[in-house]
Amino acid sequence: MGATRNLLAAAFSVALGLASSSAISEEPDALAVEWQGKKPCEKLHEDDQIRILRCAFFPGEMHVRHSHTPAFTYVLSGGKNQIVDAAGTRVVARETGANSVGPAVPWHETTNVGDTTLVFLVVEMKYKK
């Protein structure tokens, strides 16, 4: 448990350095969108610096077109998802415990194309560096 906390703390520290003043996307954010009457993301915490989301997708479920601020993402439960964005379409395997830190995402959408439930913890930065 201590190693996981240290990993999360280190990754979050790196993520803080990625927050930028990039233009605000005109796409709705990850928390705002629904698919088949259901919101895949729930807000766990929010303050003036960050917003923490838990996003879960059963096989076949989609997270329709949305945007993200710079974020740290941790895979709580892995699987396969198809991502569509400005770069095209690709299928990505997500391993449980994997994490990433990335810049703002102007838009993308994702579909769970695997046979397991995908669950992500997303820490979005709300401030400008």
CYANA upper distance limits for C-alpha pairs under 8 A (distance plus 0.5 A):
  1 MET  CA      5 ARG  CA      6.84
  2 GLY  CA      6 ASN  CA      6.66
  3 ALA  CA      7 LEU  CA      6.61
  4 THR  CA      8 LEU  CA      6.61
  5 ARG  CA      9 ALA  CA      6.49
  6 ASN  CA     10 ALA  CA      6.56
  7 LEU  CA     11 ALA  CA      6.58
  8 LEU  CA     12 PHE  CA      6.42
  9 ALA  CA     13 SER  CA      6.65
 10 ALA  CA     14 VAL  CA      6.94
 11 ALA  CA     15 ALA  CA      6.61
 11 ALA  CA     72 PHE  CA      7.63
 11 ALA  CA    100 SER  CA      8.28
 11 ALA  CA    101 VAL  CA      7.64
 12 PHE  CA     16 LEU  CA      6.71
 12 PHE  CA     72 PHE  CA      6.87
 13 SER  CA     17 GLY  CA      7.46
 14 VAL  CA     18 LEU  CA      7.54
 14 VAL  CA    101 VAL  CA      7.88
 15 ALA  CA     19 ALA  CA      7.57
 15 ALA  CA     70 PRO  CA      8.02
 15 ALA  CA     71 ALA  CA      6.92
 15 ALA  CA     72 PHE  CA      6.25
 15 ALA  CA    101 VAL  CA      6.00
 15 ALA  CA    102 GLY  CA      7.74
 16 LEU  CA    125 MET  CA      7.62
 17 GLY  CA    129 LYS  CA      7.90
 18 LEU  CA     70 PRO  CA      6.85
 18 LEU  CA    101 VAL  CA      8.37
 18 LEU  CA    102 GLY  CA      7.52
 18 LEU  CA    103 PRO  CA      6.59
 18 LEU  CA    129 LYS  CA      8.45
 19 ALA  CA     69 THR  CA      8.23
 19 ALA  CA     70 PRO  CA      5.87
 19 ALA  CA     71 ALA  CA      8.39
 19 ALA  CA    103 PRO  CA      7.46
 19 ALA  CA    104 ALA  CA      8.42
 19 ALA  CA    125 MET  CA      6.62
 19 ALA  CA    126 LYS  CA      8.13
 19 ALA  CA    127 TYR  CA      7.21
 19 ALA  CA    128 LYS  CA      6.40
 19 ALA  CA    129 LYS  CA      6.24
 20 SER  CA     70 PRO  CA      7.75
 20 SER  CA    103 PRO  CA      8.12
 20 SER  CA    104 ALA  CA      8.35
 20 SER  CA    127 TYR  CA      8.19
 20 SER  CA    128 LYS  CA      5.73
 20 SER  CA    129 LYS  CA      6.08
 21 SER  CA    128 LYS  CA      5.70
 21 SER  CA    129 LYS  CA      7.44
 22 SER  CA    104 ALA  CA      7.94
 24 ILE  CA    106 PRO  CA      8.31
 25 SER  CA     67 SER  CA      7.07
 25 SER  CA    106 PRO  CA      5.74
 25 SER  CA    107 TRP  CA      8.03
 26 GLU  CA    106 PRO  CA      8.37
 27 GLU  CA     65 ARG  CA      7.77
 27 GLU  CA     66 HIS  CA      5.88
 27 GLU  CA     67 SER  CA      6.20
 27 GLU  CA    106 PRO  CA      7.67
 27 GLU  CA    107 TRP  CA      6.93
 28 PRO  CA     32 ALA  CA      6.53
 28 PRO  CA     33 VAL  CA      7.17
 28 PRO  CA     65 ARG  CA      8.20
 28 PRO  CA     66 HIS  CA      5.57
 28 PRO  CA     67 SER  CA      6.57
 29 ASP  CA     33 VAL  CA      7.49
 29 ASP  CA     66 HIS  CA      5.62
 29 ASP  CA     67 SER  CA      5.25
 29 ASP  CA     68 HIS  CA      6.46
 30 ALA  CA     41 CYS  CA      7.49
 30 ALA  CA     63 HIS  CA      8.48
 30 ALA  CA     66 HIS  CA      5.95
 30 ALA  CA     67 SER  CA      6.54
 30 ALA  CA     68 HIS  CA      6.95
 31 LEU  CA     39 LYS  CA      7.67
 31 LEU  CA     40 PRO  CA      8.29
 31 LEU  CA     41 CYS  CA      6.02
 31 LEU  CA     42 GLU  CA      7.27
 31 LEU  CA     43 LYS  CA      7.86
 31 LEU  CA     53 LEU  CA      8.24
 32 ALA  CA     39 LYS  CA      8.04
 33 VAL  CA     39 LYS  CA      6.80
 33 VAL  CA     63 HIS  CA      7.97
 33 VAL  CA     64 VAL  CA      7.18
 33 VAL  CA     65 ARG  CA      8.34
 33 VAL  CA     66 HIS  CA      7.50
 34 GLU  CA     38 LYS  CA      5.64
 34 GLU  CA     39 LYS  CA      4.97
 34 GLU  CA     40 PRO  CA      7.41
 34 GLU  CA     63 HIS  CA      7.81
 34 GLU  CA     64 VAL  CA      7.64
 35 TRP  CA     39 LYS  CA      6.96
 35 TRP  CA     40 PRO  CA      8.10
 35 TRP  CA     61 GLU  CA      8.21
 35 TRP  CA     62 MET  CA      6.98
 35 TRP  CA     63 HIS  CA      7.12
 35 TRP  CA     64 VAL  CA      7.16
 40 PRO  CA     55 CYS  CA      5.87
 40 PRO  CA     56 ALA  CA      6.05
 40 PRO  CA     57 PHE  CA      6.91
 40 PRO  CA     63 HIS  CA      7.35
 41 CYS  CA     53 LEU  CA      6.63
 41 CYS  CA     54 ARG  CA      5.98
 41 CYS  CA     55 CYS  CA      4.52
 41 CYS  CA     56 ALA  CA      7.04
 42 GLU  CA     53 LEU  CA      6.02
 42 GLU  CA     54 ARG  CA      5.90
 42 GLU  CA     55 CYS  CA      6.88
 43 LYS  CA     51 ARG  CA      7.79
 43 LYS  CA     52 ILE  CA      6.52
 43 LYS  CA     53 LEU  CA      5.12
 43 LYS  CA     54 ARG  CA      7.09
 44 LEU  CA     51 ARG  CA      8.23
 44 LEU  CA     52 ILE  CA      5.96
 44 LEU  CA     53 LEU  CA      6.04
 44 LEU  CA     54 ARG  CA      7.29
 45 HIS  CA     50 ILE  CA      8.46
 45 HIS  CA     51 ARG  CA      6.23
 45 HIS  CA     52 ILE  CA      5.63
 45 HIS  CA     53 LEU  CA      7.81
 46 GLU  CA     50 ILE  CA      6.32
 46 GLU  CA     51 ARG  CA      4.77
 46 GLU  CA     52 ILE  CA      6.81
 47 ASP  CA     51 ARG  CA      7.03
 48 ASP  CA    126 LYS  CA      7.40
 48 ASP  CA    127 TYR  CA      8.05
 49 GLN  CA    125 MET  CA      6.63
 49 GLN  CA    126 LYS  CA      5.74
 49 GLN  CA    127 TYR  CA      6.16
 50 ILE  CA    123 VAL  CA      7.08
 50 ILE  CA    124 GLU  CA      6.00
 50 ILE  CA    125 MET  CA      5.17
 50 ILE  CA    126 LYS  CA      5.87
 50 ILE  CA    127 TYR  CA      8.19
 51 ARG  CA    123 VAL  CA      6.28
 51 ARG  CA    124 GLU  CA      5.66
 51 ARG  CA    125 MET  CA      7.19
 51 ARG  CA    126 LYS  CA      7.78
 52 ILE  CA    121 LEU  CA      7.59
 52 ILE  CA    122 VAL  CA      6.12
 52 ILE  CA    123 VAL  CA      5.00
 52 ILE  CA    124 GLU  CA      6.77
 53 LEU  CA    120 PHE  CA      8.46
 53 LEU  CA    121 LEU  CA      6.26
 53 LEU  CA    122 VAL  CA      5.54
 53 LEU  CA    123 VAL  CA      6.99
 53 LEU  CA    124 GLU  CA      8.48
 54 ARG  CA    119 VAL  CA      7.56
 54 ARG  CA    120 PHE  CA      6.21
 54 ARG  CA    121 LEU  CA      5.21
 54 ARG  CA    122 VAL  CA      6.86
 55 CYS  CA    119 VAL  CA      6.07
 55 CYS  CA    120 PHE  CA      5.66
 55 CYS  CA    121 LEU  CA      7.03
 55 CYS  CA    122 VAL  CA      8.13
 56 ALA  CA    117 THR  CA      7.38
 56 ALA  CA    118 LEU  CA      6.10
 56 ALA  CA    119 VAL  CA      4.78
 56 ALA  CA    120 PHE  CA      6.97
 57 PHE  CA     61 GLU  CA      6.02
 57 PHE  CA     62 MET  CA      7.58
 57 PHE  CA     63 HIS  CA      8.41
 57 PHE  CA    111 THR  CA      8.48
 57 PHE  CA    112 ASN  CA      6.81
 57 PHE  CA    117 THR  CA      6.06
 57 PHE  CA    118 LEU  CA      5.62
 57 PHE  CA    119 VAL  CA      6.92
 58 PHE  CA    112 ASN  CA      7.25
 58 PHE  CA    116 THR  CA      7.26
 58 PHE  CA    117 THR  CA      4.91
 58 PHE  CA    118 LEU  CA      6.99
 59 PRO  CA    112 ASN  CA      5.68
 59 PRO  CA    113 VAL  CA      6.63
 59 PRO  CA    114 GLY  CA      6.32
 59 PRO  CA    115 ASP  CA      5.88
 59 PRO  CA    116 THR  CA      6.49
 59 PRO  CA    117 THR  CA      6.40
 59 PRO  CA    118 LEU  CA      8.38
 60 GLY  CA    111 THR  CA      6.92
 60 GLY  CA    112 ASN  CA      5.67
 60 GLY  CA    113 VAL  CA      6.27
 60 GLY  CA    114 GLY  CA      8.08
 61 GLU  CA    111 THR  CA      6.24
 61 GLU  CA    112 ASN  CA      6.10
 62 MET  CA    109 GLU  CA      7.91
 62 MET  CA    110 THR  CA      6.20
 62 MET  CA    111 THR  CA      4.68
 62 MET  CA    112 ASN  CA      6.88
 63 HIS  CA    109 GLU  CA      6.10
 63 HIS  CA    110 THR  CA      5.72
 63 HIS  CA    111 THR  CA      6.75
 64 VAL  CA    108 HIS  CA      8.23
 64 VAL  CA    109 GLU  CA      5.42
 64 VAL  CA    110 THR  CA      7.18
 65 ARG  CA    107 TRP  CA      6.67
 65 ARG  CA    108 HIS  CA      5.73
 65 ARG  CA    109 GLU  CA      4.92
 65 ARG  CA    110 THR  CA      8.34
 66 HIS  CA    106 PRO  CA      8.23
 66 HIS  CA    107 TRP  CA      5.64
 66 HIS  CA    108 HIS  CA      6.25
 66 HIS  CA    109 GLU  CA      6.90
 67 SER  CA    104 ALA  CA      8.16
 67 SER  CA    105 VAL  CA      5.92
 67 SER  CA    106 PRO  CA      5.56
 67 SER  CA    107 TRP  CA      4.94
 67 SER  CA    108 HIS  CA      7.01
 68 HIS  CA    104 ALA  CA      5.98
 68 HIS  CA    105 VAL  CA      5.47
 68 HIS  CA    106 PRO  CA      7.19
 68 HIS  CA    107 TRP  CA      7.88
 68 HIS  CA    124 GLU  CA      7.70
 69 THR  CA    103 PRO  CA      7.45
 69 THR  CA    104 ALA  CA      4.79
 69 THR  CA    105 VAL  CA      6.91
 69 THR  CA    124 GLU  CA      6.27
 69 THR  CA    125 MET  CA      6.61
 69 THR  CA    126 LYS  CA      7.28
 70 PRO  CA    101 VAL  CA      8.20
 70 PRO  CA    102 GLY  CA      6.18
 70 PRO  CA    103 PRO  CA      4.72
 70 PRO  CA    104 ALA  CA      4.63
 70 PRO  CA    105 VAL  CA      7.74
 70 PRO  CA    124 GLU  CA      6.39
 70 PRO  CA    125 MET  CA      6.11
 70 PRO  CA    126 LYS  CA      8.44
 71 ALA  CA    101 VAL  CA      6.33
 71 ALA  CA    102 GLY  CA      6.08
 71 ALA  CA    103 PRO  CA      7.10
 71 ALA  CA    104 ALA  CA      7.65
 71 ALA  CA    122 VAL  CA      7.05
 71 ALA  CA    123 VAL  CA      5.84
 71 ALA  CA    124 GLU  CA      4.81
 71 ALA  CA    125 MET  CA      6.38
 72 PHE  CA     99 ASN  CA      7.72
 72 PHE  CA    100 SER  CA      6.26
 72 PHE  CA    101 VAL  CA      4.91
 72 PHE  CA    102 GLY  CA      7.04
 72 PHE  CA    122 VAL  CA      6.37
 72 PHE  CA    123 VAL  CA      5.61
 72 PHE  CA    124 GLU  CA      7.13
 73 THR  CA     99 ASN  CA      5.91
 73 THR  CA    100 SER  CA      5.83
 73 THR  CA    101 VAL  CA      6.87
 73 THR  CA    120 PHE  CA      7.16
 73 THR  CA    121 LEU  CA      6.21
 73 THR  CA    122 VAL  CA      5.02
 73 THR  CA    123 VAL  CA      6.83
 74 TYR  CA     97 GLY  CA      6.98
 74 TYR  CA     98 ALA  CA      6.48
 74 TYR  CA     99 ASN  CA      4.83
 74 TYR  CA    100 SER  CA      7.24
 74 TYR  CA    120 PHE  CA      6.19
 74 TYR  CA    121 LEU  CA      5.58
 74 TYR  CA    122 VAL  CA      6.99
 75 VAL  CA     94 ARG  CA      7.55
 75 VAL  CA     95 GLU  CA      7.34
 75 VAL  CA     96 THR  CA      5.69
 75 VAL  CA     97 GLY  CA      5.74
 75 VAL  CA     98 ALA  CA      5.92
 75 VAL  CA     99 ASN  CA      6.64
 75 VAL  CA    118 LEU  CA      8.29
 75 VAL  CA    119 VAL  CA      6.67
 75 VAL  CA    120 PHE  CA      5.16
 75 VAL  CA    121 LEU  CA      6.91
 76 LEU  CA     96 THR  CA      6.07
 76 LEU  CA     97 GLY  CA      6.58
 76 LEU  CA    118 LEU  CA      8.17
 76 LEU  CA    119 VAL  CA      5.76
 76 LEU  CA    120 PHE  CA      5.88
 76 LEU  CA    121 LEU  CA      7.16
 77 SER  CA     95 GLU  CA      7.90
 77 SER  CA     96 THR  CA      5.38
 77 SER  CA     97 GLY  CA      8.07
 77 SER  CA    117 THR  CA      7.32
 77 SER  CA    118 LEU  CA      5.77
 77 SER  CA    119 VAL  CA      5.38
 77 SER  CA    120 PHE  CA      7.51
 78 GLY  CA     93 ALA  CA      8.09
 78 GLY  CA     94 ARG  CA      5.39
 78 GLY  CA     95 GLU  CA      5.17
 78 GLY  CA     96 THR  CA      4.90
 78 GLY  CA     97 GLY  CA      8.37
 78 GLY  CA    116 THR  CA      7.83
 78 GLY  CA    117 THR  CA      7.75
 78 GLY  CA    118 LEU  CA      5.77
 78 GLY  CA    119 VAL  CA      7.31
 79 GLY  CA     93 ALA  CA      6.31
 79 GLY  CA     94 ARG  CA      5.67
 79 GLY  CA     95 GLU  CA      7.08
 79 GLY  CA     96 THR  CA      8.38
 79 GLY  CA    112 ASN  CA      8.19
 79 GLY  CA    114 GLY  CA      6.26
 79 GLY  CA    115 ASP  CA      7.72
 79 GLY  CA    116 THR  CA      6.15
 79 GLY  CA    117 THR  CA      7.32
 79 GLY  CA    118 LEU  CA      6.14
 80 LYS  CA     91 VAL  CA      7.30
 80 LYS  CA     92 VAL  CA      6.13
 80 LYS  CA     93 ALA  CA      4.91
 80 LYS  CA     94 ARG  CA      6.34
 80 LYS  CA    112 ASN  CA      6.54
 80 LYS  CA    113 VAL  CA      6.15
 80 LYS  CA    114 GLY  CA      5.20
 80 LYS  CA    115 ASP  CA      8.41
 80 LYS  CA    116 THR  CA      8.46
 80 LYS  CA    118 LEU  CA      8.16
 81 ASN  CA     91 VAL  CA      6.12
 81 ASN  CA     92 VAL  CA      5.99
 81 ASN  CA     93 ALA  CA      7.10
 81 ASN  CA     94 ARG  CA      8.08
 81 ASN  CA    110 THR  CA      6.83
 81 ASN  CA    111 THR  CA      5.89
 81 ASN  CA    112 ASN  CA      4.89
 81 ASN  CA    113 VAL  CA      5.66
 81 ASN  CA    114 GLY  CA      7.11
 82 GLN  CA     89 THR  CA      7.44
 82 GLN  CA     90 ARG  CA      6.09
 82 GLN  CA     91 VAL  CA      4.73
 82 GLN  CA     92 VAL  CA      6.77
 82 GLN  CA    110 THR  CA      5.92
 82 GLN  CA    111 THR  CA      5.65
 82 GLN  CA    112 ASN  CA      6.95
 82 GLN  CA    113 VAL  CA      6.78
 83 ILE  CA     89 THR  CA      6.13
 83 ILE  CA     90 ARG  CA      5.99
 83 ILE  CA     91 VAL  CA      6.75
 83 ILE  CA     92 VAL  CA      8.00
 83 ILE  CA    108 HIS  CA      7.40
 83 ILE  CA    109 GLU  CA      6.34
 83 ILE  CA    110 THR  CA      5.00
 83 ILE  CA    111 THR  CA      7.22
 84 VAL  CA     88 GLY  CA      6.15
 84 VAL  CA     89 THR  CA      5.00
 84 VAL  CA     90 ARG  CA      7.29
 84 VAL  CA    108 HIS  CA      6.11
 84 VAL  CA    109 GLU  CA      5.86
 84 VAL  CA    110 THR  CA      6.81
 85 ASP  CA     89 THR  CA      7.19
 85 ASP  CA    107 TRP  CA      6.85
 85 ASP  CA    108 HIS  CA      4.98
 85 ASP  CA    109 GLU  CA      7.20
 86 ALA  CA    107 TRP  CA      8.20
 86 ALA  CA    108 HIS  CA      8.04
 94 ARG  CA     98 ALA  CA      7.53
112 ASN  CA    117 THR  CA      8.26
112 ASN  CA    118 LEU  CA      7.55
